[in-house]
Amino acid sequence: MSAAVFWLVAAVLLGILEVVSLDFVLIMLAAGALAGAGAAALGAPFIVQAGAAAAVAVLGILAVRPIALKHLKSGPAALTGVDALIGQKATVVEEVTADAGRVKIGGEIWSAQLEDAWDPLSAGSTGTVVAIRGATAIIRPY
């Protein structure tokens, strides 16, 4: 087996293992193996092939991997469940006081209470959801 084929097989295997690990280390080693394959295809001696593979792998791990990880983890956090209701507009269905009331949030009716000692909100007025406690929306005037 020629050296170039050896390096290509190593690159493919490392790439497959990267899919399992998702750590961005093995893919950098695979890139190094591709560099070694390129050097072998150009007829370079094994020491040059290994040097090219090592240089590309180390450069990838030190320079490319941190950037890739940063972009992978920088996506917005998806809010779900009651966490997604915080900050939403609530329309008062029944007068809301510090003790009781009902509001409509995103098409659903919720029991509600005022956040602090605000004046009661009458039916038809709006508020903002500041918290959810159990099945009760805590709101403040909009």
Secondary structure, 3 states (H helix, E strand, C coil): CCHHHHHHHHHHHHHHHHHHHCCCCHHHHHHHHHHHHHHHHCCCCHHHHHHHHHHHHHHHHHHHHHHHHHHHHCCCCCCCHHHHHCCCEEEEEECECCCCCEEEECCEEEEEEECCCCCCECCCCEEEEEEEECCEEEEEEC
